[in-house]
């Protein structure tokens, strides 16, 4: 994700931030706030600076910094930090606005790029699955993988533009909001991808927290290391 040339504005420039606060909360956690005329963009940054491998995680249509499955994003951020992987948890300026939410992830990726980030896995829950896919498309050659959790299919119509970017779709078979067929539709739209059905799990995947963490702590580092798809 090279910096744009000529008249093209970068994601951060397009946000036109009025101010940025960056506070260290602990040895491996920073809290960033970007103030814009269209809302407050919040990023919790786990792990190192500089960093090469980066996970960018986002929530559903109401927004979320924790993610599903009892704070999945916080747990993954802590785990990956110990492996030298940065995790940026993004709090949207305007939840449920697909275009702005994708722009938020792109801006977070640019922040990571400025600190050495070159390979990215985007991850989103529910509505955020569409955001993660669209952000993966935007990141192009820097996208090492995309993960969706209980994703919707709306907003994923151009998923084929991911090209050969690895795609992992996890869905509970008892999802009370979005049926697992939504993930299968997204896989069909992308033309590839692995769908993992989690038995007994609902939309928040609370019933599959252990399995979910096991899958993601293996799959994500492998993609960032450039191994397989």
Beta strands, then each sheet from edge to edge (+ up, - down):
strand 1: 19-26
strand 2: 29-36
strand 3: 39-46
strand 4: 53-58
strand 5: 86-91
strand 6: 119-125
strand 7: 143-149
strand 8: 167-172
strand 9: 194-198
sheet 1: 1+ 2- 3+ 5- 4- 6- 7- 8- 9-
end
